[in-house]
Amino acid sequence: MSVVVLKVGGASTDGVAEAVAELRAAGARVCVVHGAGPQISEEMTRRGLEVRFVGGRRVTTPEALEVVRESLAEVNAAVCAALGERAVPLHGEAIGLRAEPVPQLGLVGTAVPSAPAAVVEALAAELVPVVTPLAMAASSGVGGPLNVNADEAAAALAVGLGAERLLFLTDVPGVFHDGWLLRAIRARRAEELVGAGVFDGGIVPKLLAAARAAKHGLAAEIGATAVVA
């Protein structure tokens, strides 16, 4: 079974139906992981909550987590509606996504590889699981759910499922460096540049997630940019 994990950002859901249709036409079984970044930030601002990121991760208080859950549910419903009857809405914390807590950022976790039964069963039935990036704590004695960066969640799920490809559907053409659109970048080089502060904002977790997937043998692509081992 050829599996592709497609990560969709909250700002770039318009092309998800076309992307999934193209991948399925090529014979792949597709799992979608989505974020809701713009929606979460907008609603947090409306409620007077501080919007703050550290290394591309959202600092998440209990009040912010409520917004995260509501926004993810809305985007999940929209993505499923766009995909039609084959879409299966799945909420990460309910199906067994796991993460290691990052307490300095609040209710935030680092996703660990997993292959939830609900996702595996949906793929086997040639359906399209649509997964939200919330997770329960992998460590015993720690509550949840935890807010997980959607890029990290997609990479962890791709590795856990043994997927062949991890694709990032974004609202930009790919990764730019020194004004040039990169056609390819090695995983180690991507990590070095991130560590040196060359990149910032939302591209940071995408690059790190793609590098992680590439090191596990997956083909990882951010738009037109391939991240290779």
Stockholm file with secondary structure:
# STOCKHOLM 1.0

chainA/1-229         MSVVVLKVGGASTDGVAEAVAELRAAGARVCVVHGAGPQISEEMTRRGLEVRFVGGRRVTTPEALEVVRESLAEVNAAVCAALGERAVPLHGEAIGLRAEPVPQLGLVGTAVPSAPAAVVEALAAELVPVVTPLAMAASSGVGGPLNVNADEAAAALAVGLGAERLLFLTDVPGVFHDGWLLRAIRARRAEELVGAGVFDGGIVPKLLAAARAAKHGLAAEIGATAVVA
#=GR chainA/1-229 SS CCEEEEEECTTCGGGHHHHHHHHHHTTCEEEEEECCHHHHHHHHHHTTCCCCEETTEECBCHHHHHHHHHHHHHHHHHHHHHHCTTEEEEEHHHHTCEEEECGGGBSEEEECCCCCHHHHHHHHTTCEEEEECEEEESSTTCCCCEEECHHHHHHHHHHHHTCSEEEEECSSSSCEETTEECSEEEHHHHHHHHHTTSCCTTHHHHHHHHHHHHHTTCEEEETTEEEEC
#=GC SS_cons         CCEEEEEECTTCGGGHHHHHHHHHHTTCEEEEEECCHHHHHHHHHHTTCCCCEETTEECBCHHHHHHHHHHHHHHHHHHHHHHCTTEEEEEHHHHTCEEEECGGGBSEEEECCCCCHHHHHHHHTTCEEEEECEEEESSTTCCCCEEECHHHHHHHHHHHHTCSEEEEECSSSSCEETTEECSEEEHHHHHHHHHTTSCCTTHHHHHHHHHHHHHTTCEEEETTEEEEC
//
